[in-house]
Amino acid sequence: MGGGKAALHGVVSTGVGDGAFFMSLEPYRDSMEEKLRYTPFKGTLNLKVDEQQAKKFIGSLDSVRIDGFKKGIKQFGKVDCHPCMINQIKCAIIIPEFTRYGHDIIEIISELNLRKELNLKDGDRITIEL
């Protein structure tokens, strides 16, 4: 490995649609606004990645913990956010305590709709940087 910036490559893929629901929950949004200093778009960009590379890359990033909360009888788990950049756009890889995805799918949030902003479609390759 040279002295280049760490990066992770992923392929855009459609998720199950849960991101929009969770990103609309006030306790998550308020906490993310406070800790990440932006209001996340109501949805996530899902990328298919190599598990080992993703683990190594995410391990090199800072981590911001968003606490879980209880709403009625439902428990919403904590979320670890790992700030990063895509094409000079501030974003974060989020790792929810409870997820239906395997370790080969990562979810990314940003204040922008990254799919629209970067004109992405399923199958497109993108690079995430520090």
C-alpha positions in Angstrom: 0.0 0.0 0.0 1.3 3.4 -1.0 0.7 6.6 0.9 -2.6 7.3 -1.0 -5.8 8.1 0.7 -7.9 5.2 2.0 -10.9 4.5 -0.3 -13.6 1.9 -0.6 -15.3 1.0 -3.9 -18.9 -0.1 -4.0 -21.6 -0.8 -6.5 -24.9 1.0 -6.2 -27.8 -1.3 -5.4 -31.5 -0.9 -4.5 -32.3 -1.5 -0.8 -35.5 -2.7 0.8 -36.7 0.9 1.5 -36.2 0.8 5.3 -33.7 3.7 5.2 -36.4 6.3 4.4 -38.5 5.2 7.3 -35.7 5.2 9.8 -34.2 8.5 8.6 -37.6 10.1 9.1 -37.7 9.2 12.8 -37.2 12.4 14.8 -34.9 11.1 17.6 -32.5 9.8 14.9 -32.8 12.9 12.8 -32.3 15.3 15.7 -29.3 13.4 17.0 -27.7 13.2 13.5 -28.3 16.9 13.0 -26.6 17.7 16.2 -23.7 15.2 15.9 -23.0 15.3 12.1 -24.0 18.9 11.6 -26.4 18.3 8.8 -30.0 17.1 8.3 -29.8 13.7 6.5 -31.9 13.1 3.4 -34.8 10.7 4.1 -33.2 7.7 2.6 -29.9 5.8 2.3 -27.7 5.0 -0.7 -26.9 1.2 -0.6 -23.6 -0.1 -1.9 -22.5 -3.7 -2.5 -18.9 -3.9 -1.2 -16.2 -6.4 -0.5 -16.7 -7.4 3.2 -13.0 -7.4 4.1 -12.2 -4.1 2.4 -15.3 -2.5 3.9 -14.4 -3.6 7.4 -10.8 -2.3 7.1 -12.0 1.0 5.6 -14.7 1.6 8.2 -12.2 0.8 10.9 -10.1 3.7 9.7 -12.9 6.2 10.0 -14.1 8.2 13.0 -17.2 6.9 14.7 -20.2 8.9 15.9 -22.7 7.0 18.0 -26.4 7.8 17.6 -28.3 6.4 20.6 -31.2 4.1 20.3 -34.6 4.9 21.7 -37.9 3.4 22.6 -41.2 4.4 21.0 -44.2 2.7 22.5 -43.2 -0.9 22.8 -40.8 -0.8 19.9 -37.1 -0.5 20.5 -35.0 1.3 18.0 -31.3 0.4 18.2 -28.2 2.6 18.2 -26.6 3.6 14.9 -22.9 4.1 14.4 -22.1 6.8 11.8 -18.7 6.9 10.1 -18.2 10.3 8.4 -16.7 10.1 4.9 -16.9 11.7 1.4 -18.2 10.8 -2.0 -17.2 13.2 -4.8 -16.5 16.0 -2.3 -19.9 15.5 -0.7 -20.0 15.0 3.1 -21.7 11.8 4.0 -21.5 9.0 6.5 -21.6 5.2 6.4 -24.2 4.1 8.9 -24.2 0.8 10.8 -27.5 0.2 12.5 -27.6 -2.1 15.5 -30.4 -4.0 13.8 -30.3 -4.5 10.1 -31.5 -6.9 7.5 -28.4 -6.6 5.4 -25.3 -8.7 5.4 -21.8 -7.2 5.8 -21.5 -6.9 2.0 -24.0 -4.1 1.9 -23.3 -0.7 3.4 -25.8 2.2 3.8 -24.7 5.8 3.3 -26.5 9.0 4.4 -26.0 12.6 3.3 -28.0 15.8 3.4 -28.4 15.3 -0.4 -30.2 12.6 -2.3 -26.9 11.0 -3.5 -28.6 8.9 -6.2 -30.1 12.1 -7.8 -27.2 14.4 -7.1 -24.6 12.1 -8.6 -27.0 10.6 -11.3 -26.5 7.1 -10.0 -28.3 3.9 -11.0 -28.0 0.3 -9.9 -24.7 -1.2 -11.1 -22.8 2.1 -11.0 -19.4 1.9 -9.3 -18.5 4.7 -6.9 -15.6 5.5 -4.5 -15.9 6.5 -0.9 -13.0 8.4 0.6 -12.0 9.7 4.0 
